[in-house]
Amino acid sequence: MNADDAGPRGGDIDRLLADAYANAHQEGMRREQLLRYVINCLLDDVDGYARRLEVSRESLLPPRHVSFMTGISPARAQELLDGAPLTEEEPKAVEAREGFRLDLLLPRLTFLRETRPNPATQKTYTDVAIAAQTGLTRQTVWNVFNGKRKPRHDMVGTLESFFRAPLGFCYRSEGEALAELLRRMVQVDLPKLATELALKRLGAEGLALRSAGDIDVLRDILPALDMLAAQRRASAGPSGDE
């Protein structure tokens, strides 16, 4: 198995780490320390959106949801959200790193199978059902889920897609998984929620945000939308009439 087959490191995460290294100004920081720094920065952003939305961080990041989206247990997710250090240290040597990521694979696949049941039966998917819907053979599915075969990268991606999990889910360490969840929340989900709330306050409830481009543009003008909404509330006065 070559390095490419061992699983993706995640380009978005690597870009976040590169930015963190530039901002932290600390030579010799381990990857896990940088990830913790990135997570802390992203949590600060989540807190900012929570204030904007007038909700708590806990309502945006309930541990069970974090667990579902990352494969981290709810208890451990809460510890990490509370600032616990990352303990899954990725080896620097390429061969050791391959083994590290392969060790993550089977528990993550098992987690996906246990937490994403067949909606038609509300029971765990059988090998036959997985094979029928992914194009893999039944024997391959059995071998992969029983640790008898090291699946190719494309096979893992097929299984991640089947279970509606983010691409790379099965190979991410706990720090990478949490950072990726928070990155998407801060860059996509929360800006969308905040923009829709601001537009609602301005009386534009029917405007739907359908594309990432919409979100990118409107995220930049969120402060202006907030200011307009505040001015409208102020001009309305106590009675609510303008």
Phi, psi and omega in degrees: 000131181265177185297325181294328181284344186285349176120153184285145173278334179095102183300321180297319180295317180297323177294321177298318180293322178297318177295320180297319181296320180293325183276329185284331178056042178232111179289148174077012178290134176289160179304320182294325177293319177295320178297319179297320178297315179298315180300317179298318179295318179293323177296324175299320178294319177300317179299322178297317178292325178299317177296319180297321182274353180061046176226175179267159174301320183300326180288333178274333184229061175295138185306324181293323176292316178301317179299313182301321185274347185238337186087001177275143180296151180304319181295317179291323177301317179296320177300317181291323177294332179275359175106010180297146178292154177279134184248348178276085184276121181282129179296153179277327180294138185301312183297318179293325180293322176300314180296321179301314183286326176293328177294334177283335193297304186296315176300324180289319176298318178297319178300314180301317182294323184281332186258354181232078183288167176294118183298336181285329184242346186059024176241162179302138177300137175278163176303320182296316181294319179296315180298316183296328185261353180247343184086357174280157177281158178300320181294320178297315179301314180299315181298317182294313184284349176252010176071021182268350181215138174275110184286151173293160180304318182293327177296316180297317178299322178297317180291321177299316179295319180301318181271010177057045178253154178299144177300129182097356183309317189282347184248358185276138171292170182300322180293316179295319181296315180292319179298320180293319177299313181294322179301313181294320179300313185287326184268339185231297192294311183289321173302322179296313179300314183294321180293317179297322177295316179298318179293323178297319179295336179266005177085017180249056185291334186278357183276117182259143177260113187253337186236159177298328178297319176304314184294317180301316181291311185289333176299324181291334183255010178305315179302321179293320178296318178299318181296317178297319179295320179295319179296322179294317179297319181294319182287336179291329179077180184300330183280343181087000179260132178283000000 
